Amino acid sequence: MPMPAEEIERLLREAFPDAKIEIRDLAGDGDHYAATVISEAFRGKSRVRQHQMVYAALQGRMGGELHALALTTGVPEEG
C-alpha cells in the first residue's frame, strides 16, 4: 500500500515542528518521493546524521510503505 505525501509530511512535522518541508511525488505512484526538510534541529549535525533523523521520524516505514525517498536536508539560512 503506497504512503500518501500527507502522511510523510505529518510524521516529519511531528519530529521537526519548525521545519520547512517540501514533498514531491516523483513517479505519480505514491511510492517514490523527493523530500526537502530544512530544520534548526539539523544544525551542527553531519548530512548522514540529518538523514538518519529523518528516517527515524518516518518510524520504520522506509522500505515498506515508502519505497524510495530522495532526501535533501539542511538548516535555515541565517540572516
C-alpha positions as CSV (number, residue, x, y, z in Angstrom):
1,M,0.0,0.0,0.0
2,P,1.5,3.3,-1.0
3,M,2.1,6.0,1.6
4,P,0.5,9.4,0.9
5,A,2.6,12.5,0.8
6,E,0.4,14.0,3.6
7,E,1.3,11.1,5.9
8,I,5.1,11.7,5.2
9,E,4.6,15.4,6.0
10,R,2.6,14.6,9.1
11,L,5.4,12.4,10.5
12,L,8.1,14.8,9.6
13,R,6.2,17.8,11.1
14,E,5.8,15.9,14.4
15,A,9.5,15.3,14.6
16,F,10.6,18.7,13.3
17,P,7.8,21.2,14.1
18,D,9.9,24.2,12.9
19,A,10.8,22.6,9.6
20,K,10.2,23.9,6.1
21,I,9.1,20.7,4.3
22,E,8.5,20.1,0.6
23,I,7.5,16.7,-0.7
24,R,7.2,15.7,-4.4
25,D,5.8,12.5,-5.8
26,L,8.5,11.6,-8.4
27,A,6.6,8.9,-10.3
28,G,3.0,9.6,-9.5
29,D,2.7,6.2,-7.9
30,G,2.8,7.1,-4.2
31,D,6.0,5.0,-3.7
32,H,8.8,7.3,-5.0
33,Y,9.2,10.7,-3.3
34,A,11.7,13.5,-3.0
35,A,11.6,15.4,0.3
36,T,13.4,18.6,1.4
37,V,13.5,19.2,5.1
38,I,15.1,22.4,6.5
39,S,15.2,22.5,10.2
40,E,17.2,24.1,13.0
41,A,17.3,20.6,14.6
42,F,20.0,19.7,11.9
43,R,22.4,22.5,12.9
44,G,25.8,21.0,13.7
45,K,24.9,17.5,12.5
46,S,26.5,15.8,9.6
47,R,24.5,15.1,6.5
48,V,24.4,11.4,7.4
49,R,23.1,12.2,10.9
50,Q,20.4,14.5,9.4
51,H,19.2,11.8,7.1
52,Q,19.2,9.3,10.0
53,M,17.0,11.7,12.0
54,V,14.5,11.9,9.1
55,Y,14.4,8.1,8.7
56,A,13.8,7.8,12.4
57,A,10.9,10.2,12.1
58,L,9.4,8.0,9.4
59,Q,9.0,5.3,12.1
60,G,10.3,2.3,10.1
61,R,8.1,2.9,7.0
62,M,11.1,3.3,4.7
63,G,11.5,0.2,2.5
64,G,7.9,-0.9,3.3
65,E,5.1,1.6,2.7
66,L,7.6,4.1,1.4
67,H,9.7,2.5,-1.3
68,A,12.1,5.3,-2.2
69,L,12.8,8.8,-0.8
70,A,15.3,11.2,-2.3
71,L,16.3,13.3,0.6
72,T,17.7,16.8,0.9
73,T,18.2,18.2,4.4
74,G,19.7,21.4,5.8
75,V,19.5,24.2,8.3
76,P,17.7,27.6,7.8
77,E,19.9,30.3,6.3
78,E,20.9,32.9,8.9
79,G,20.1,36.4,8.2
